[in-house]
């Protein structure tokens, strides 16, 4: 018995120890007792001690050390800070080794510290910080696990006084530091902050400012209530495979800068061994905030990956957090942001990018841009600004286009009856400004009859595919016998850009087209935002739900499920028909609603680039509208013209379905849809899946046809009398074999008896009767009696001598 007991205990000890190697769970924060088997903690004195010493009294930062006076090793631990007066958990651990982890005891972030592996150690050091407004004494309490059966609880440090930090001084200090960082943003350096609008409000939790000095890039970084702040350079907008420059607070107020690497596919960061290519110019850690200034060479290499800031664009990752690990930063629990697109760092320096068109937006002039929120980030693909100077209105427009960029003044939010100002790229990279008019009730523009007075070009450029123009316009102008009074009339702003130019007019706005959601005086300085796209979204959602969802299901039900669930009904109709009718009715309602909605949104017919989509949509809608009307007047199933209706119903329904899918494909490239290119592939996947389902169900149908080919009624079909029609009806109302791949009702199925050379034949009874093989006349009579019982159960009675005969002729095949 003792021989077997030793290995059992060893295996149990290994398994249980291994199962808890990832640390103490949050549920043990209150008791501080490991959830091992029922073993009591040690009552003898422990050699383990907890020491707590202040690092920065003003910041409430302390160093905690768990160690043994005898240098004994321990495998597990759990440490918390408790308020000495009431024993409540308080504060957060902000720096600890890689083989430790912070847990959220009592829902307080990082308030507990435990082991992350079962590696043996003899000392543990970590940093802890008090809450911002806390004042009083704290002590640290810990549990130490030496092995599976030996652990101590209630290891307590000395009391440590914590002083309340001055929030007013801290706020003032942080505000002054932010002002220093923000000074020059948008003029001689590019700034990225968190949250998104913090640069305008001057209330950032994290900030990086990038500039160019000599032959190096300068990164100024700030993190509020953080022990690190970092910027990453990524080929995509995800964390992984990125070079990182980080500033960290290690000891006391000391700040260091490192180059590190985000490990691909692991969401982890590690410092590189060779810290070359970057240099810390200065760094501070005051009042819990970290700021630093770092220089970096134009070309750096990390993990054999070359990063060229001068030639290659990158997504910029901004992160800040409170915790540190050995040779790594912790989780970005203060800030994390990624730029919307790749950017060349050379475009962010003063000599390469000093775009003053954004200066004064929403304070000195009105600005309206595309896409949404691009003015804050200064990355608009198209922008128009309006300011008032005396009796003139000054307009500036800038956009990425080889053809034109234009802005219109509209009394509604639709195109038509609008005064348009267009900056056109003409031969020789010359930019000219014109006034034109959107014809009322038409989706067209003309400047042929417009007198080009009241507008004057002030400045223009065409650089790297970007049009810029600045011009003035008189307060009052008459266009097409219509007076446009800029000082007294309120307008919606239209902004568009396109690549094509016509004779005497601009072409379609294939780059972008947006309308402001507000109608106001141009002299009122306030933010303009794009109009609501709710109706456009509803139109798309209705059509996708109707034709990719409801119609596809309805067609499959009608095509493959007529011989399924035949013993059930809904509203006195077969289930397949009830569901088919419901799905098609939903399709009809959604299609008509979407059709009306889009015309309400557009206020008329579409432009030339959208006509293919619109025409196919109209064809689909017409076919959809007439389909249920034809179904309502369908002939009786036994009528001579019923096959004609069946074919017409099938043809119109499938044609409408095909047209609808083509229409959705044509919607993807439209500017108004604002759909990414991968939606095309999503539609391809849908079509492939839909065709695959048809193939699978068709193959199942072929197998069913083969089985049905061997099945007959119990009486010959040629000379059916009125008394036998009931049995024929029963046969028609049974589920087809493999209906829904085996889900069938418990009706009886009869098969054709195929006589074998051994004078055998069989009659099968589905569900309750097994195969019966007859070798002689007596066996055949027993089969007839069995069939008679089956027929009696379904309400029929026969005289087997009159109504059924057995033909057992060798070599022949007969139906019985």
Buried (B, 14 or more C-beta within 10 A) or exposed (E): EEEEEEEEEEEEBEEEBEEBEEBBEBEBBEEBBBEBEEEEBBEEEBBBBBBBEBBBEBBBBBBBBBBBEEEBEBBBBBBBBBBBEEEEBBBBBBBBBEBBBBBEBEEBBBBBBBBBBBEEBEEBBBBBBBBBEBEBEBBBBBBBBBBBEEBBBEBEBEEBEBBEBEEEEBEEBBEEBBEEBBEBBBEBBBBBBBEEEBBBEBBBBBBBBBBBEEEBBBBBBBBBBBBBBBBBBBBEEBBBBBBBBBBBBBEEBEBBBBBBBBBEEEEBBBBBEEEEBBEBEEBBBBBBBBBBBBBBBBEBBBEEEEBEBEEBBBBBBBBBBBBBBEBBBBBBBBBBBBBEEBBBBBEBBBEEBEBEBBEBBBEEBBBBBBBEBBBBBBBBBBBBBBBBEEEBBBBBBBBBBBBBBBBBBBBEBBBBBBBBBBBBBEEEEEBBBBBBBBBEEBBBBBBEEBEEEBBEBEEBEBEEEBBBBBBBBBBBBEBEEEEBEBEEBEBBBBBBBBBBBEEEBBBBBBBBBBBBBBBBBBBEBEEBBBBEBEBBBBBBEBBBBBBBBBBBBBBBBBBBBBBBBBEEEBEEEBBBBBBBBBBBEBBBEBBBBBBEBBBEBBEEEBBEBBEBBBBBBEBBBBBBBEBEEEBEEBEEEEEEEEEEBEEEBEEBBBBBBEBBBBBBBBBBBBBBBEBEEEBBEEBEEBEEEBEEEBEEBEEBBEEBEEEBEEBBBBBEEEEEEEEBEEBEEBBEEBBBBBBBEEEBBEBBBBBBBEBEEEBBBBBBBBEEBEEBEBEEEEEBEEBBEBBBEBBEEEEBEBEBEEBBEBEBEEEEEBBB
